[in-house]
């Protein structure tokens, strides 16, 4: 089942259809990174993009460290 998530950036409204199970998580992240009920500028969008990529970078580092420990066992 799909759910529609809406975000406004620079006066343009974007509707994104995502799986219902993912929608609750995404809504929480949007509240954390943006103004979900108002207009967001490109700077906010870029900051959220960089923040999420940093989180991904850190998670990949942790995953590689776990993989290295598992191969040593």
DADA-V372646 format. One record per residue. N is the residue number from 1. PHI is phi in whole degrees, 0 to 359 (none if undefined). NEAR is the number of other C-alpha atoms within 8 Angstrom. Layout:
BEGIN
N/PHI/NEAR ; N/PHI/NEAR
END
This chain:
BEGIN
1/none/4 ; 2/260/7 ; 3/227/9 ; 4/266/8 ; 5/247/10 ; 6/240/9 ; 7/219/10 ; 8/254/13 ; 9/231/12 ; 10/49/8 ; 11/81/7 ; 12/256/6 ; 13/269/8 ; 14/242/8 ; 15/256/8 ; 16/238/7 ; 17/268/8 ; 18/227/10 ; 19/300/9 ; 20/302/9 ; 21/296/6 ; 22/279/8 ; 23/301/11 ; 24/298/8 ; 25/296/8 ; 26/298/8 ; 27/299/9 ; 28/297/8 ; 29/292/8 ; 30/296/10 ; 31/298/9 ; 32/289/6 ; 33/261/8 ; 34/223/10 ; 35/263/9 ; 36/295/10 ; 37/262/6 ; 38/234/6 ; 39/271/11 ; 40/242/12 ; 41/265/8 ; 42/295/8 ; 43/297/6 ; 44/297/10 ; 45/295/11 ; 46/295/8 ; 47/298/8 ; 48/295/10 ; 49/298/8 ; 50/295/8 ; 51/299/8 ; 52/292/8 ; 53/292/8 ; 54/294/8 ; 55/299/8 ; 56/297/8 ; 57/303/8 ; 58/296/8 ; 59/295/8 ; 60/294/8 ; 61/298/8 ; 62/296/8 ; 63/297/8 ; 64/296/8 ; 65/295/8 ; 66/294/8 ; 67/298/8 ; 68/296/8 ; 69/293/8 ; 70/291/7 ; 71/286/6 ; 72/281/5 ; 73/284/4
END
